[in-house]
Amino acid sequence: MNPVIDALKFRHACKKFDPKKKISSGQLDTILEAACLSPTSFGMEAWKFLVLASHDIRQRLRPACWGQPQVTDASHLVVILAKPSLIDPSKQYVLDSFLRRELPEDLTKAYVEKYRSHMETEVFPRMNAYAWCSKQCYIGLANMMTTAASMGIDSCPMEGFEKDRVEAILDIDTKQFEVAVLMALGYRAGEQTPRRRHSIGQLVEFR
Ligand SMILES: Cc1cc2nc3c(=O)[nH]c(=O)nc-3n(C[C@H](O)[C@H](O)[C@H](O)COP(=O)(O)O)c2cc1C
């Protein structure tokens, strides 16, 4: 009765993709648009989406991803990159991000100060810039998977990889970017594993 819930029910972590089935560039654009429309804390958008269609690159990558077949058998592999180098409160990028709001100068300054104080008191004592950016990357990941599912396209989110090796194989400039998470996209091959979930009653509490 709800198209988003229908998509969420269709989505599963696809373990076995049909290597012969490819998704179209139009569908891929729609999925990537969902990522770019996703929210980020303070609107920082400290991320990038690297799309791997090449079978050769993915063949080289697979051993660094626990040998998982999704890497090569999916239609595409999206490497979601965090950009932790951008989000230090002293960076011009941060000021430019707030300037996009076209607010009066004193309000822009107040936003930058709020951001600096939040990052220094709440974020950096608990996690580094890579972890904070990665949290945002997972929102983009979720929206891409749901959008893909709404078009009957399967996906698999993947944390099962060796980050340093993957970055080396993809020749990532790690002063700027770090791999947060991967996502395989394509079409399922045959039966998949049944969904297992705790009940809503176990997971939701109202006060
Ligand atoms: C951040 C993240 C990383 C994951 N990494 C992998 C992975 O490397 N390989 C894999 O096969 N599944 C991976 N999964 C899939 C989970 O195992 C799966 O979502 C979970 O078992 C629930 O199954 P379902 O998504 O089919 O409902 C990952 C899921 C998430 C959210």
The ligand as an SDF file (V2000), in Angstrom:
LIG
                    3D

 31 33  0  0  0  0  0  0  0  0999 V2000
   27.1270   -1.4700    6.0000 C   0  0  0  0  0  0  0  0  0  0  0  0
   26.8350   -2.8560    5.5150 C   0  0  0  0  0  0  0  0  0  0  0  0
   27.8570   -3.6610    5.0660 C   0  0  0  0  0  0  0  0  0  0  0  0
   27.5920   -4.9260    4.5560 C   0  0  0  0  0  0  0  0  0  0  0  0
   28.6070   -5.6550    4.0120 N   0  0  0  0  0  0  0  0  0  0  0  0
   28.3070   -6.7950    3.3560 C   0  0  0  0  0  0  0  0  0  0  0  0
   29.3040   -7.4880    2.6170 C   0  0  0  0  0  0  0  0  0  0  0  0
   30.4690   -7.1080    2.5550 O   0  0  0  0  0  0  0  0  0  0  0  0
   28.9210   -8.6120    1.9650 N   0  0  0  0  0  0  0  0  0  0  0  0
   27.6350   -9.0740    1.9850 C   0  0  0  0  0  0  0  0  0  0  0  0
   27.3560  -10.0780    1.3400 O   0  0  0  0  0  0  0  0  0  0  0  0
   26.6820   -8.4450    2.6890 N   0  0  0  0  0  0  0  0  0  0  0  0
   26.9750   -7.3120    3.3510 C   0  0  0  0  0  0  0  0  0  0  0  0
   25.9900   -6.6320    4.0170 N   0  0  0  0  0  0  0  0  0  0  0  0
   24.6170   -7.1640    3.9900 C   0  0  0  0  0  0  0  0  0  0  0  0
   24.0850   -7.6190    5.3430 C   0  0  0  0  0  0  0  0  0  0  0  0
   24.6820   -8.8230    5.7140 O   0  0  0  0  0  0  0  0  0  0  0  0
   22.5560   -7.7240    5.2150 C   0  0  0  0  0  0  0  0  0  0  0  0
   22.0240   -6.4420    4.9360 O   0  0  0  0  0  0  0  0  0  0  0  0
   21.8820   -8.2790    6.4620 C   0  0  0  0  0  0  0  0  0  0  0  0
   22.2900   -9.5890    6.6940 O   0  0  0  0  0  0  0  0  0  0  0  0
   20.3600   -8.2550    6.3400 C   0  0  0  0  0  0  0  0  0  0  0  0
   19.9490   -8.9070    5.1640 O   0  0  0  0  0  0  0  0  0  0  0  0
   19.0680   -8.1710    4.0540 P   0  0  0  0  0  0  0  0  0  0  0  0
   19.7710   -6.8880    3.7120 O   0  0  0  0  0  0  0  0  0  0  0  0
   19.0420   -9.1120    2.8970 O   0  0  0  0  0  0  0  0  0  0  0  0
   17.7110   -7.9140    4.6170 O   0  0  0  0  0  0  0  0  0  0  0  0
   26.2440   -5.4060    4.5590 C   0  0  0  0  0  0  0  0  0  0  0  0
   25.2330   -4.5850    5.0460 C   0  0  0  0  0  0  0  0  0  0  0  0
   25.5080   -3.3290    5.5020 C   0  0  0  0  0  0  0  0  0  0  0  0
   24.3810   -2.4480    5.9400 C   0  0  0  0  0  0  0  0  0  0  0  0
  1  2  1  0
  2  3  1  0
  2 30  2  0
  3  4  2  0
  4  5  1  0
  4 28  1  0
  5  6  2  0
  6  7  1  0
  6 13  1  0
  7  8  2  0
  7  9  1  0
  9 10  1  0
 10 11  2  0
 10 12  1  0
 12 13  2  0
 13 14  1  0
 14 15  1  0
 14 28  1  0
 15 16  1  0
 16 17  1  0
 16 18  1  0
 18 19  1  0
 18 20  1  0
 20 21  1  0
 20 22  1  0
 22 23  1  0
 23 24  1  0
 24 25  2  0
 24 26  1  0
 24 27  1  0
 28 29  2  0
 29 30  1  0
 30 31  1  0
M  END
$$$$
